[in-house]
């Protein structure tokens, strides 16, 4: 059973709603790149009738190597995301890594996100929850889906029940993640809509020594499997030229892959919900 309904910037996700797409580049490489990707996503989602939230990180604080590109930082990054919202009328989302980032981020964003590695950090979860915006919490690679119930309890105790959860794979051995699609209904049973992160699920953490590797070709079948398991939407990192991306280059999907994937995913969601696909 799908979880409750959450609204992000006027868009509704959850039980009985159209699938949601949360998408954008892994990190803000430049304002111009964000505008290019946002414009493309806006057109694709308008054609398909899929609500879209634009995502990009202002700071990638969890890079493998110290010398890796991290992004423009809080102030410049939030200005770029506000401009994306203004130009393209898309809700915007970004992740926070420190409790003190939550209040200023909430002033600029339509939703905050807790990275998977940090979802057990109580001070961060509470600060993000108290910021007053919808909160997307990624399931840690080291947690069972049921364990996210305690994470949700922290956010709810802080006064925020506008929660989404995102499945993005579980650590298995070295440089590999596996996906258990039963995590989707198990986390929905916690009373939250659940997204599936198709691109981070194919990540190979540290697989290239000083950076993570990935198998982007597997993101599409995994995403479609997740929709068949009842996911409420997809989280995808996309780029016009993934090979040139400054973060998660091996995982991100090309923009050209987004529309055919969404068309199939939308069809599957309607079938799962017992609706005629048109």
Secondary structure, 3 states (H helix, E strand, C coil): CCCCCEEECCEEECCCCCCEEEEECCECCCHHHHHHHHHHHHHHHHHHCCEEEEECECCCCCCCCCCCCCCCCHHHHHHHHHHHHHHHCCEEEEEECCHHHHHHHHHHCCEEEECHHHCCCHHHHHHHHHCCCEEEEECCCCCCHHHHHHHHHHHHHCCCCCEEEEECCEECCCCCEECCCHHHHHHHCCCCEEEEECCHHHEECCCCCCCCEECCHHHHHHHHHHHHCCCCEEEEEEECCHHHCCCCCCCCEEHHHHHHHHHHHHHHHHHHCCCCCC
